[in-house]
Amino acid sequence: MTVRRDFKEPGRGRPDLVIGREELVTAARDQLARGGSVLLHGPAGIGKSTVLRALAADYGDPARTVLRCSATESESHLPFLALADLFGLVLDEISDKLPLAQRTALESALTGRGESTLQRDGLALRLAVLSALRALAAEGPVLLVADDMQWLDSASAELLGFAARRLGDTPVQLLCAVRTEGQEYDRHLRASPPDTLAVRLNPLSRAQVSALLDHRGYTDLPRSTVREIHRTSGGNPLFALELGRALGENPTPPRPGEPLPVPTSLRALVLSRIDMLSAEARRTLLVASAGARPTLALLHAAGRENAEAETAQAAELGLLATEPDGPAVRFAHPLISAALYAEAPVQERRAAHAALSTAASDPIERARNLALATIGTDPEVAARLAEAAALARDRGAPSVAASLGLLAARHTPQDGSPAPDERRLQAAEDAITAGEVDLARDIAREVLTRATVPAERIRAWEVVIEAAGQALGDVDAVFPQALADAGDDPRLLALVHYRLGWRKLIVEGDFAETRREAAHAAELAARGGDRRTELMARSFQAHTETLMGHPDAPATIKRAMREPQDPYVACHHNGVGAARFRWLLMSDQLPEARSTITALLREVRRRGMVESEVHFQRFLAETELRSGHCGRALDLARESLRLARDSGIGLGASAMLASLAEASGGDVDRALALAGEAARRAEEDGDQMYLSRALAATGHAQLVSGDPAGAVAALRRVRELEQGLGITDPARGRWQGDLAEALVRVGEPGEAQDVIDVTREHALRLGRESVLAVLDRSEALVRAADGDLEAALARLTSVQDRLAKLGYGLEEARAAFALARLRTGRPGPTSYDEAARLFRRCRALPWLRQVEAAASAAAAAGTAGPAAAAAGSVAAPAQDALEGLASMERQVAALVMEGATNREIAARLFISVKTVEATLTRVYRKLGIRSRVDIVRLAAGRHAK
C-alpha cells in the first residue's frame, strides 16, 4: 500500500536536480539503497524540496507504504498536525494491531476527538507511533518523507523522534528536509534514526547558476549579467531564478555599475527586518550597499557620523555579518545589499554615490560613484572614468575596465573626443580580455549600426569575430563585409586576413591556405606599420607550421621573437610565447616547456586575460601529463575546465584535455564522458582541428577502459581527419601509439605495423624522440603477437630506459607494464611490482588498477605460460589447430586452453569481456567447434566432437 500526500507545490520535473547536485544526490541515493535514512539541510531556497521530491520519486516505488507530510510556519502551532498528515489515511489499517491504550491515544490525537496531550498520554502516544510504524513495516518497507521539518509542530516532532531512535532493524526509512543556517542541524539529526546521513546543500557555482537559468529559459542574459546574478544571489538557486525572472520582465537593463533589480518577492523575503531600523541607520546601510568595499572609516568619510552604532543595530537584526576584529562592513547576504539599494528612492541613491565619490580613497571607486551620481553627459566625468578604466586595465581588471568604459561612453558628449563609440569599442575589447564575450559582441554590434569610419568598423568586426570563439562558421557573412570596409588600407587588411587565416584553419582545416593567409597578414601589417598584428600573424604562422611538421617552423618562431616585441602579444595565447611553448613541448623539452608556460600563466593572470588563462592552464596540465605527473595534471585540467565552464571559453579544448587527464589519473568513465562532450562541441562549432583531438581522447579513454575495438574505431577516424587536414607531426596528438596497440589487441598486427611505419617516417624527419620510443613500444607488441617474444622483450627493455631519460614518466610506466605482461609465465620476476611502482609514482590510478588486475589474474592462473602476451606455447596438436587463427584469436584460445575464465583473459590481455566473447565466437566458427570445452580438448590433443 502506498499513501501519497501532495507537497506544497507540484514537482516540476527533475532536470534542476542534476545541476550542481550530482555528488550529494548520489550519496543520498546510495544511503537510501542501503536501507538508511537521509536528512537534507540548508538555507531557504537552496533546493532542498527539489532534491527531496526526486529522491522520494526514486525510492517511493519500492516501498509498500509512503507516508508524507510538509509543514508550514502558519500551522506549526497546531499539535499533532504532522502526525495526522502521516498516519491519517492508514489509521484504519493499523488501529486493530495496536494495544487498546495506544490505539485510543493515537485516535484521539489524530481525530481531535477527546483531549489528548503529550503531558497526559505521553507514553501511550509515543509507543503508539512506534507500534504503528512497526505494524506498517511488517507488511513491507516504509518510507517516511517530511519536508520543512523546522515547521513541524513540537508534539509531532517529539513523537517522531522517539520512534526514530527505537526503530532498530525495522524497515522504516526517513527522508527529511529542514531549513538551517550554518551547521544548525544537530537537533534534527538527534531526532532521526542512528544511521541517518546528513546532506548539506551548498550554493551553486557561477557555471551551475548559468545552467539553471538556461534550463528555465533565461538564455539571452550576457555572461556579465549571469556573473552578477551569481554574486547577488550568493549561489542560491531560488534567488538566482527570481533575479533572472526580474531581468527578463524588466525592459530597461541596469546601468553599468548599478546593482541588479530585485523583485518584490525577494525584497520582502530579505528585508522583513528593515522596518525595525531607524531612518538614519537605513541611510548608513544604503551608503554601504552603494560602496564596493565599505568600511567604517569609509562610512565616516561619507558623512555617516554614527556608523558604529547604526551598523551594530543592523548586525543585531541579522542584516550585517558581525566581524569584531575586521574593518569591513559585510552584509549577511549579498541579496540584502541589492534589495536595500533597489528599495531606496533614486535621489537617495545618487546622494549616497555623491558622498562616496569624494570619500573613497581608490580613484576607480571615486570615478564609478561620480558617474552614478551624475545625470546626462559631462566631459569631465567621462574623462575621469576613462582614466579609471585605464588604471583598472593596468591592474589586471579588464572586467572593471569594461564597465567603467561603458560609463565613460554614456557620459561622453556625441561630439566629444574621443567619441562615445570609440570608448565603447575599447570597453568591448576589455570585455573580450575579461572573457565576457556576450557583452563584447553586443557592444560591437551596436557600434556597427551607426559607425561609418573604416577603422572603427574593422575594430568592431574584430570583436564580433573574436566573440565567436571556435564557431567561426557562424560569422561567415562577416568576412566579405570586413574586406569591403578595409578597402586598400594595409593595416586594416592585415587584421582581416589574420582572422581569415583562423577561419581557414578551424572551419576548412586547410593548413596550407592557413599558412599563406598568416604570412600575407604579417606582410600587410609590416607595410602598414602595425607591429602588434605583424607579431600575432607571425606567431600564427609558426603555430601552423609546427602542426604541419613544416621545416620552416623554427625559423618562423625566431622571426616572431625578434625585437621590438609587444607585451600583449608576448603573453597572448596565440602569441609568440605560446608558439614557442608548443614547439618546446613537441620537441621533448619538457622542463623548458614547463617553465615557459608557468611564466606565461602568471603574466596573464596578472593582466586578467581570462581566455589566455584558460588555455595556458590547459597547456600546463598537458605538460604535467606528459611528464608523468598525473595527479597534478588532473588538478590543473579540472581547474581549467571549471574556468572554461565559468567563462564559456575554450570548453571543447578544456574538456578534451580533462578527458586525457581523467583517463590517466582519475576516472575512466568520466574521461569517456568528457571526450564525448569535446567531440560534440567541436562538431557543433565545425572545428576540424579540435574534433581530431577530441576523438583521439576518446580513443585513448576506450583503450584504458579495456575497449580496444572502440579505440580502433575512434583513432582510425582521427587518422583520416589529420591526413585530410595535412597534419603530419605525430607529436601534436600522440595518438598513433594508442592506435597501433589497440590494433594488436583486436588481432590486426599488420595494420598496426603500417601505422608504426608511416608515423616513424615523420617522427624521424622531425626528430621526435619520445614518439619514436612509443612507436617502438607498440612495435614490440606486434612482434610478440607474431610470436617473436625475445625480440619484443629486448625492445621493450630499451624503450623503458629511453622514455625514462626523456622524462616521460607515464609512457615509461606503460612500457614496464607491457614488459611485465610479456614476461608472465617465464622464469624470473614478472616485473608487475616495477610497473605498479612507476604508475604509483605517477599517480596513474586507472593504470595502477589494471596492473593489479593483471597481477591477480597471473597469480590465479599460476603463470602457466606466456600465452597472455603472445600466442604462447601450447601442445603441438593444439598449435596445429590454431594456425589458421588471427593473432588475438590465438592468444584468447591459448588462455582458454590454460583454463582462464573470460574475465581473467580480459584482464591479462587488457581487453573487455565483450571483446573476449566476440573473439571466442570467431574461434568457434573457424575451428568448427561449439564451446570452450572443445578448445580444452584440443589442448589435450583430442579431436573435438
N, C-alpha and C positions, 0 to 999 in steps of 0.2 A: 504494500500500500504506500502511495506517495501523497503526501499532503502538501499542497502548494499555496503559498501566500504571496501575493504580489508585493514587490518592493515599492518604495515611494515613487519611483519613476521607472518606466519600462526600459528594458535593456535595449540599447541602440546598436546591437551587434558588437563584435569583438575586435574589429581592426585597431581601435585605440589601444587595446591592451598590449599589443606587441611592440608598441612604440616606447622604447626605453625601459621595458619591464621584463625582458626575456629571462634574465638570470634569476630574478626573485620569483617569477611565476614558475619557472622550472623547479626551484627549490620547494615552493609550496606544493606543487603537483606531486613531487617525489614524497613529501611528507604525508600527504593525503593517501597516496598509493600504498604507503607502508602501514596505513591504519592510524596515523597520528592526527593531531588537531593543529589548526593554524590560526594565529591571531595577527591580522593586518593592522598596522597603526601608522599614523602620520597626521599632518595638519589638514585643515579643511581644504577641500578642492584638489587634493593631491592625487586622487584617482582610486581611493580605496573601494568605493562601491562598484566601480567598473571591474576591478580585479576580482572582487567578491562574486559578482554575478557570473563572470566567466568560469571561475573555479567551481562554483555551485552547479553550473551547467555541465561541466566535465564530470563531476563526481556525484551529481544528484541521481543520475540514471541507475548506477549500480546499487544505490541504497534502496531498501524496501520502503523506508519512511524518511521523508524530508520535512523537518519542522522549521518554520521560518518566522522571524519577527524583525521589524525595523522600527526602532523607537524614534520619537520626535521630542524636541525640547518642550513644546507646549503641553505634552501629555505625560511628562516624566513624573508629575506629582500623583498620578493615579496608581494606587497599589495594585499589583498583580496583573497589570495590563499586558506586559510582555509574556507573562505566563499564560494568559488567556489566548494570545496570538499563537503561541507554540502548541498548546495542548487542547484548545477549544474544539477542534474538529476530530480529535482522536479520543476524546473523553469516553464516549460510548464504547469504544473498542476495548479500553483498558480498565474501566471502572470496576468491573466484576472480578478483575485479577488482583485488586488491592484489598488489604485488610480493611475492615469496616471503618475504623477510626481514621485511617489515611484517606479512604475514599470520601468520607464525609468532609474532612478538612479541605481536600482538593476541590471537590464540587462546590463547596461554599466559596472558596477563593476565586474560582473561575466564573461562576454564575452570578455571584453577588447575592445569592440567597442565604440569608443568615449572616451573622457577624463573624468575620474571620480576620485575625491579625496574627502577625508573627509573634507578638507577645503571648497571645492566648493559645494559639495552635502551632507554636513554633516547631516542636519536634515532629508532630504528626505531619505537618506540611512538608518539612524537609525530607522526611522518609517517603512521603507520597511522591514527590518529584523523582527521587532516586528510584523508587519501585516502578513508577510509570515508564521511565527510560529503560529499565531492565526488562519490563514486560514487552515493550515495543521491540527491543533488541533480540528477544527470544524468538521473534518471528523473522528476523533478518536485520541487516545493518541499518543504523540510524545516522542521518546527517542533520545536525542542528546548525542552521545558518542564521546569524544575528548581525545586523548592520547597525551602525551608530550606537554602539554599546554604552557610550558615555551618557546617553539619554535614557537608559534603562531605569525603570522605577526601582527604588532601592530594595523593595521586597523581592521582586523577581530576580534582581542581581544576586541577592543573598542566597536565595533558594537554588539558583543555577550553579553558583559557586560551590555550595555544599555538595550537590550531586556530582559535579565535575571532578571534584577531588577524590571521590569514592567509587568511580566507575570501574577502575581496575582494567581487567581484560574484556569488559563488556564492549561489544562492537558498536560504540557510540562515538562519533567524531564531531568536534565543534569547528565551525568555520566562521570566524567573527571578525568584525572590523570596528575600530574605535578611533575617535579623533584624539590626537595627542599633540603636544608641543614638546620638542626635545625628545627625551627618553622616558617621558612620564607614562609608561605603560605597565609598570610593575604590579600595581594593584589589580589590573585586569588579568595579568598573567597568573597571579596567585589564585584567581578565581577560575582558572582553566585547568584541564587535565594536566598531569605532570609532564606528559610528553609533548606539550604544545610548543610549536615553533613560532617565535615572534618574528614577523617580517615587517621591516620599516620601509615605507615607500618614500624615496628621496626625490628632490626636484629633478626635472628633466634637464638635459644639456641643451645648448642652443640648437644643435642639429636635430635633436628629438622634438623640440618645440616647433621647429620648421616643418618636420614631417607631420606633426599633429595638425598644424594649420593647413598644410596642403591637403591632408585627408578630409578636413572639414570644409574644404572648398575655398579657403583664403589663399589662392595660388598666385595672385598678382602682387603680393607685397614685396617690395625691394628687400634685399638682404640686410641693408642698414636698418630698415624698419623691424624686421624679424629680430635682429640683434637687440633693438631697443625693447621689443615686446618681451624677449627673454630676460633682459635686465630688470624691467619694471615688474614683471610677474614673479621674478625670483625662481623661475623654472616650474611654477605651479601650473598644471595643465588647465584647470578651471579658469584661473586668472588670465592665462595666455589666450584662451579661446574667447573670453569676454572682451579682451583688448582687441583681438583680431576682428571680432564682430563689430565693435565700435568703429574701428578704422574703415571696415567695409561699408558701414552705413553713413560715414562722415564724408561728404563730397569735397571738403576742404582739408587736405593733409596738414599736419602741424608744420609750422615754420622750422627751418633748420635751427637746432639748438634748443627747441622747446620740447617739454615732456609730451608724452602721448595723451590723447584724450581718454579719460577714464569714464566708462559708462556708469550710469546711476546705480545699477545693481552692485557694482564693486565699491562705489563710494560709500553706499550705505553699510556694506559689509565691514570696511576697514576704518570708517570714520564715526562709528557709533559712539565713541567716547569723546569726539572732538568738542561737542557742546559743553562738556564739563570744564574746558579750558577757559581762562579769561581771554578777553579780546586782545590784550597785549601779548599774551603767550601765543595766541594764534598767529599774530603778525610775526613774532620771532620765528615760529616754525615755518612760516611762509618764506622768510628770508633764507632759512636753512634749506628749504626744498628747492629754492632757486639757485643755490650755490652748488658748484661741482664737488668741493671738498670742505664742507662747513666745519668750522671750529668755533669754540667760544670766543677766541680772540677776533676772528673774522666777524662774528655777530656783534661784538662790542664796536669794532671799527665801522660797522654798517649802521650804528646808532641804536642798537638794542642794549640799553644800559643794564637791564635786569636779566640778562640772558641766563645766568646761572640758575636763578630761582625758577624762571619760566621753563627752561629745559628740564629741570628736576621735576617740576609738576607734570610735564609731558611724559617723563620716564615712569613716574608712578602710575600713570594711566596706561602704560604699555605702548605708547606711541613711539618712544625712543628706546634704543637699546642702552643699557647702563654700562659705561666703561669708566670705572672710578679713576683709573690711572692714565687714561688716554685723553688727548685734547679734542679728538674728533667728536662731532655730533652726528650720530648714526641713527637713522630711522629703523624701527624694529622690522620693517619690511619695506622694500623699495616702492611697493604699491601705495603705502601710506603717504610717502612723499609726493608721488604723482597725483594721488587723489586730492591731497591738500592743495596742491598747486592748481589743479583743474577746478576746484571749488571756489577759489578766490576770484573776486572781480578783476577785470582786465587792468583797471587803474592801479589796484594794489600790487598786481604782478609787476607792472612797469616801475612802480616805486621801489619794489624790492630789488629789481635789476639795476635801477639807477644807483641805489645805495651801494650795491656790490661792485659797480663799475669803478668806484673810487676806493672802496675798502679792500678789494682783493689785491694781494701782493704780486700775483703772477700776471704778466702782460697779456697772455692768451685769455685768461679768465676775465680780466678787465675789459678786453675788447668784446668778448662774447656778450657780457652783460650790458655793455654800452649799446650793442646792436639791438638787443631785445628790449631795451628801454627807449629806443628811438623809433619814431614813426616816419615813413617816407624816405626819400633819397637824401643822402648827406655825404658829400665828397670826403670830408674829414673822417667821418665814421668808417666809410668804405676803405680809406687808405689805412687806417689803424687795423681794420680787420684783415686786409691783405698782408700787412706786416706780421700780424699774429699767425696767419696761415703759413707764411714762410718760416716763422720760428717753429711752428709745430712740425713742419716738414723736416727741418734740420734736426729736431729732437727725435725723429723716427716715429711720428704720429700722423701718418698720412690721412687716416680717417678723420681726425680732428681738423687737419688742414682742409679737407674737402668740405666739411661742414662750415668752417669759417669762410672759405672761398665763396660758397653759395650765399652766405650772409653778406659778404662784401659785394657780390654782384647785385643783390637785392637793394642795397643802399647806394649803388653807383648810378649817377645820372646817365641817361641814354647817350648824351654827347660827351660823356666823361672819357678820360684817357688814363689807364686802359679802359676800353669799352666793357660794358657788362658781360657780353658774350665771351670776351677774352678771359675774363675772370671765371666764367662758368666752365670754359674748356680746361683751365688749369685745375679747377675743382674736380672735373671728370677724370683728368689724368691722376690726380691724387687718389680718387676713389678706386681707380684701376690698381694702383700700387697697394692700396689697403685691401684689395680683394673684394670690393663692393661693386661687382661688375654690373649688376642691375641698375644701380644708381648712376654709374658712369654712362651706360648706354642710353638711359632716359635723358640725361643732360645733353649728350651729343645729338640725339635725335631732335631734341627741342631746338638746339642751335641751328641745325641743318634746315629747319623750316624757314629761317629768315636770313642766314648768312649768305653773302654774295662774294666775299673776298676769297680767292682760291686757297690761300694759305690756311684760313680758318676752316674752310670746308674740308680740306685734306686732313687737318688736325682732328676734326670731328669724325671723319670716316675712319681714321686710325683707331679712335676709341671704339667705334662700333665693331670693327673687325677684331680688335683685341678682346672685346667683351664676349665675342662668340666662342672663345676658347678653342677647343679641338673641333667644334662643329662648324668649320669654315664653309662647308657646303651650304649652310643655311644663309650665308650672306653673299652668295654668288653674284647677286644683282648689284652689289656694292662696287665691285671692281671696275666695270665699264664706266660707271658714273665717276669714280675716283680718278681714273685715267683721263676722262674728259676734263675734269676740274683741274688736273695738274698741268694740262697744256704742254708746253715745251720747256717748262722750268725744271732743270736737272735736280734741284733739291727736292721738289715735290714728287717728281717721277721716281726718284730713288726710294722714297718712302712707300710708294705704291708697289714698285717692283719687289721690294723686300717682302711685303705682305703677299704678293703673288707667288713668290718662291715658297712660302709656307703652305699656300693653297696647293701648289703642285706636289708638295711632299705629302701632306696629310690626306687630301681628297683624291688625288690621282695616283699617288705613290710612284711618281716618276722622278727618280733620283738624278738622272742626267739633266733633265729640264730644271729641276730644283737648283742644281749646282750652277747652271748657266744664269738663272734669274738672280741668284745671290751674288754672283760675280758682277753681273750687269748693274745691280743696285749699288754695289760698292764703288764701281767706276763712276756712276752718275753722282753719288754723294761726294766723291772726291772732287769732281768737276765743280760741284755746287758749293764746296767748302763746308759741307756738313760732316764733321769728324765723327760725331756720335753715330749717325746712321751708317757711315762707312765702316766703323768698327763692328757694329752689330751685323752688318751684311757679311763681313769677312769671317766673323765668328760662325755665322750660319753656314757659310761655305765650308769652313773647316769641319763643322759637325757633320755635314752631308758627306764630305769626302771620307771622313773617318768611318761612317757606316757603310759606305760603298767599298771600303778597302782600297781607295784611290791612293796612288803613290804620292800625290801632291799634298796629302793631309798635313804632314809635319811642317812643310814649308808654309802652308796657308796659316797654320796656327802661329808660327813665328811672325808672319807678316801682320797678323791681327794683334800681336803683342807689342808691336813697335810703338814707340812714343811719338807724339803725345797720346796718353791714354785718357779715357773718360771714366771717372769714378763710378758712375752709374752703370756703364757697360761692363766695367771690370767685375762687378758683383751680380749682374743680372743673370737669370737662369738660362738665357740664350746668348749670354755674352762670352767674352774670351776666357774668363776664368772657368766657366762651365765647360767650354770646348776643350780646354787643356785638361781638366779633370777627366773627361770622358776618354781622352787619349791615354792618360796615365793608367786608368782603370783597365782599359782594353789591352794595354801593353804590359800587364802584370806588375806594375809598380805600385803595389798596394799601400805601403807606408806613405809614400808621397801623395798618392791619391787621397788618402785619409786626411792628411794634414791640410791639403788644398781645400777639400770640401768643408772641413771643420772651420777654417778661416772664413770661407765664403758664407757659411751658415751664420756665423757670429755677426758678420757685417750686415747681412740682410735683416737679421733680427733687430739690429741697432737702428736700421733705417725704416723698419716697419713694412718691408716689402713682402706681403703675405704670400703672393703666388710663388715668388722665388724661394721663400721659406719652405713651402710645401714640397717643391721639387728637390731642394737641397737636403731636406730631412730624409727624403726617399733615397737620394744618391748616397748619403752616409749609411743608411740601412743596407743598401746593396753592397757597399764596400765592406761593411762588417760581415755580411753574409758570405761573401767570397773569402774573407779571411778566416771563416770558420767560427765566428763569434755569434752563434745563432741566437742566444738569449738576448744579447744586446741588439742584434738586428731586429728581432721580433718586437722589442720595446719601441725602437725607433720607427719601424714600419707601422705599428699600431698608432703611434702618435701622429705620424704623417697622414694616415687615413682619417684619424679624428679631425685633424686640422683641415683636411680636404673636404670632409663632410660638412664641417662648420662653415667653411667659406664658399663651398660649391666649386672649388677649383681643383683640377687635376684628379678628379675622382677615379677615373678609369686607371690611370697610371699608378695611383696610390693603392688601389685595390689589387692590381697585378703584383706589385712588389710585396704587399702584405700577404698575398697568397703564397708566394715563394718562401717568405719568412715563416708562415704558419706550417707549411709542408716540411720545413727543415727543423723548426724549433718549437712548434706549437701543436695545433690540432689539424689533422689532415682533412677532416670533413669541413672544417672552417676554410681551409685552403681551397678546396674544390668550390665552395660557395662563392668565395671572393674572386676566384678565377672566372667563374661563370658571370659574375657581375661585371668584371672588367671587360669580358668579351662582348656582353650585351651593350655596354656603354660605347665601346669602340664601333660596333656595328651601327648603333643608332646615330653616332656622330659621323659615320662614313670615314673613320680614321683607320686606314690600312696599316699604318705604322704600328699603332698600339694593339691592333687586332692580332697581329702576329705575336706580339709579346704576351698578350692575354692567353692565346691558345698554347703558347709554349709553357706558361704557368699551369694551364690546365693539364697538359701532358705530363709535366713533372709531378703534380699532385697525384695524378692517376697512377703513375709509376710507383710513387711512395706508398700509395694505398693498396698496392697489390693488384692493379688492373692494367697489365701491360697492353692488352688489346685496345683498351680505351686510350692509353698513352700513344700507341702507334697511330690510331685514327687522328688524334689531335695534332700530333707532330708531323705527320705526313702533310696535313693541310698547311702547317707553318712552312714546311719546305717549299710547297707550291707558291705560297704567298711571297716569300722572300726571293724566290727565283724570279717571280714577276716584277717585284719591286727593284731588283738589282742589288740587293744587299748581299755582299759576298764575305764580309768579315765575320767569321764564326764567333769572335769574342763579344759580339753585340748581345746575342740572346743565349748563347751557350746551350742550345737545346739538342745539338747533334749527337752528343754522347748519350743523352737520355733516349733518343730515338733508336740508336744502334743497340743499346742494352735492351730496350723493350722488344725490338725485332728478334733478338736472340731468344728472349723468353717465350715468344709466341711461335718459335720454330722457323724463323726466316733469317738464318745467319748470312745467306748470300746477299740479301738486300742490305743487311746491316753492314757488311763489308763494303758495299757500294757507297753507302753514306759515309763511312770512315774514309774511303779513298778520296772522294770528292772534297770533303772538308779538309783533309790533311793537305791537299794541294794548296788551298787558300791559306791555311794556318802556317805552312812553311814559307809561303811568299811574304806573309806579313810578320813573321817571327812571333807567333802567338804560342809561347812555350806551354802555358797551362792547358790550352786547348789541345795541343799535341799530346800531352800527358794523359788527358781524359780520353782522347781517342785511342791511345794505346791500351788504356784500361778496358775500353769496350772491345777492342780487337782481341784482347786476352780471353774475353768471354766467347768470342766467335771461335777462337782456337779450341777452347775447352769443349764447345758444342760439337766441333768436328772431331773430337777425340784426342787432340794433341795437348794433353793435360800438362806435361812437363814444360812445354813452351809457354803455356798460359801462366803457370806459376812463376816462371822466371821473369816474364814480362810484368806481372803484377807487382812483384817484389821491387823491380826497378821503378815502376810508376809511383809506388807509395813513397819512395825516397825522393823522387823528383818533385812531387807535389808538396812534400814537407819543406823542401828547400825553398820553393816558390812562395810558401806561406798560405797555401790553400788548405786550411785545416779540415774542412768538411769533405773535400774531394779526397784528401789523404785517408780519412777515416773510411770513405766508401771503398777505396782500393783495398784497405786492410780487411774490410768485410768480405769483399769478393774473394780475397785470398783465403780467408777462413772457410768460406763455403766450398772452395775447390779442394781444400785440404781435408775436408770431412771424410773420415774413414781411412785416411792414410796414417802410417806410423808417425808418431810425434804429435806435438801440440797442434790444435786446430786454429789457434790464434783468435778465437772468439773473444777471449779476455782482452786481447790487444785492441780489437775493433771496438769493444764496449768501452774501454778506457778512452779511446780517441773520440768517440761520439759523446761520451760523458764530458770530456774536456770542452767540446764544442757546445754543450747543452742542446744537442740534437735529439730531442726526446722521441720523435717518431721513428728515427733510425735506431735509436737505442732499444726501443720496444721490438723492432724487427730482429735485432741481434739476439735479444733474449729469447724470442720465439724460435729462432733458428737453432740456437744452442740447446734449448729444451728438446726440440724435435730430434736433433742429432743424438742427444743423450738417450732419448726414448727408443730410438732405432738401434742403439748400441753401436753407432758409427760402423755399420756393417760394410760399407764400401763407399767409394767416391761417386756413386751414381747421382747424388744430388747435384753435383757440379757438372758432370758430363754424362754422356750416355751410359758410362760405367762398364764394369767388368761383370757380366752375368754368365751363367752356364752356357757352354757352346751351343747346345740345341736352341736355347732361347735367343742367343745372339743372332743365329742364322734367321730366326723368325722375325727379328726386329729390324733386319737390314733395310726393308722397304719403307720404314717409317721416317718421318722428319725428325730433326734433332730434338725438339721439345717433346714430341711423342715418344721418342726412345727414352728420354730422361724420366718421363712420367711412368712409362711402363716398367722401367728398371726399378723405380722406387716401389711400385706395386708388388714386384717380384720379391722385394725385401720385406714386404708386409706392412709398408707405411699406409696410413689412412689418407683420405683426400685432404684433410686439414693439415696433416703433417707434411704432405707433399707440397701444399700451397705455401707453408711456412718455409720449407727448405729451398724451394725454387723462387720464392718471392713473387708468387702469382696468386690470384684469387681462387677460392674453392670452385667458383663457376668456371674459371678457365680450366682447372683440373678436370672437371666433369665433361666439359666440351672436348678436351683433348682425348680423354678416355673413350668417348663416343666415336671419335675418328679412328682410334686404335682398334676398337672392336670391329669397326667396319672393314678396315684394311686387312686385319688378320682373320676375318671370318669367324669371330668368336662372339660370345654373348655377355661375358661378365668378368669381374676381377678374378674369380676362381679359375677361369680358363687361362688367364695370364700366369697365375701361380703354377698351374700345371706345366706351362711352357718352361718356367724356371726349373722345374723338376725333371725336364727332359721328356715329358709325356705329351702326346698329341691331345689337343682339345677336342672334346666331343661336340 
